[in-house]
């Protein structure tokens, strides 16, 4: 009899834990979707008046750019590549150059969310980055590479305006703690690349 009751309690406990996991997952997805709406709203305000606007009053970041990689939907770029900011979107390393200025603009993103699209990045592909002043900057992918996290020379300024996109590697890993990074390096172009129509 006690064994039968224990199995029932165990089944009930497992059911409650499973339900809690589903609710938490749904909550996280809803929070992430609502955050994108707030970030977009803050970005629109920035384009209107040129001043930084926080997406929510307690945020320690603000959108500093809008990024298009190939034909993918745009991504909003946040200031400061902290773990908290990366949960909401790609973020620019504060030590890197602003878009369009001499030097390397470095933007990081998570491999399993916003920057999963980098797995399909190709040499010659166009990237567009809109800065806080509304100016559009166009880049052409020069190279993609896999490097160890200790190899930071790729993040250094190299004189001419360039863009480096950075994410953990491999893309399909099931666990965190990756020591490898996938880099996309792109050179700024004076004019947008011609789009080929099929």
N, C-alpha and C positions, 0 to 999 in steps of 0.2 A: 504494500500500500504506500509506504513512504517513497519507494522508488518511482511509483506512478506519479505521485505529487511532485517529486523533484524534476521529472521529465517535463511536466506541465509548466512548472516555474521557469525551467531553462528555456522552453519553447517561447513562453511569454517574454522573457528577458531578451532573447534573440530577436523577436518580433519588434520590441520597443527600440532596441539598438538600431535595427535596420530602418525603422520609420524615422528615427532621429537623424540618421545619415542622409536619408532622402530629403528631409526637410532642410537640413543644413546645406546640402548641395543645391537645392532649389533657391534657397536664400542667397547663396553666394552668386549664383547666376543672375538673379534678379538685381542684386546690388551692383554687379558689374555692368549690366545693361543700363541701369538708371544712372550710374556714374558716367557712362559715355554720353548720355543726354546732357548732363550737367557740364561736362568738359566741352562739348560742342557749343553750348550756350555761352560759356566763359570765353571760348575762342571767338565767337561772333562779336561779343562786346569788345574784345581786344582789337579786332579788325576795325571796329567803328571808331575807337578813340585812341588806339596805339598804346594803351596802358595794360599792364598785366592784371588779369582777373582770376581769382581763385574759383575753382568749380564749386566748392562748398566752403563755408566760413572757417572751418577748422583745418582746411587743407594746408600743407606746407609746400605746395607746388602750384603751378599754373601752366596752361598750355602755351608753348612757345613756337609751335609750328604745326603744319598739316602736311602729311607725307603720303605720296602716291608711289607705289612700287609696281611698275608695269601697269597692267590693266586691273589690278586689285582695288577694292574699295579703299578710300583714304583712311589714314590713321592719324590721330592727334598725338603730337609729341609733347611730353611734359618736361618741365625743368627739373634736373637733378635725378640721376639714375639710382635712387635708393630702392630697396626691396619693396617698400610700401608703394612708391610711385609706379614701379614696373608692374604691379598687380593691376593697374588701371590702364596701362598703355606703354608704348615705347617712350624712353626718356633720354634726353641729351646729357652727356657727362658735362658738368659745369666747368670743368677745366679745359674743355675743347672750344674751338672757335665757333662764333655764331655763323649761321648760314650766310654764304656769299662773301665772307671775309677771308683774307689770306689765312691758310692753315687748314687743319683737319676738324671737321664737324663730326663728332662721334655720337651715335645714337644706339642705345642698347634696348633689347626687348626679349621677352621670354620665348623660348623655342616652341613651346606647346600651345601658345595663344597667338598674340599679335605678330610675332616674327616667325611663325611656322611657315609663312609664305616665302621666306628666304631659301627654303629647301629647293625652290624652283627658280631662283635667280640665275640669270645667264649673262655672260659677257656681251656687252653691247646694248643691254636692256636699259630703258630710260627710267630714271627716278626723278620725281619732282618734289621740291620742298618749298612750301610757302612760309615765309618768315612773319614775325609779328607785325611788321610794317606793311604786310600784304604783298610784298615783292615775291615773285616766283623765281626759284633757282632750279635749273635743270642740270641733271648729272647723267653720265653714261657709265655703266658698270665696266670697269677696267679688269677686275679680277675677283674671284672668290677663292678663299683658302681656309684650311683648317689649321689652327695653331694651338699650342699649349697656352694655358692661362698665364703662365709666367712670361710669355713672349709679348711684351708690351710695346716694342718698338713700332708696331703697326699703328699704334694710336697717336704717335708723335706728329707734330706739325711738319709738313714737308714743303712749306712755302706757298704753293699755288692752292687756291680753294679746292677742297676735295671733301668727300663724304665717306665715312666708314660706318657701316651697319654691323652690329655685333650681337651674337646670341650664343647660347650654350650648344654643344654638339656631343653626341649625335641627336638628331631630331626625334627619333622614335624611342628614346630611352624611357624606361619606366620609373627610374629613380632619379633623384636630384644629385647634386654634388659632382657634376661633370667637370673634368679638368681641361677639356678641349673647348675651343671657341670656333665658331664659324663666322668668318669675316667677309663682308662685301665691301670692296673699295671702288669708288666711282669718282670720276673727274668732272668738274663743273663744265658745262657747255654754254656757249654764248646764246644759242637759240635752241628751242626744243627740237628733238629728233623728229623726223618725218614718220608718221604712223603708216604702216603698211596695211592696206585693206585686202581682205580675202576675196 
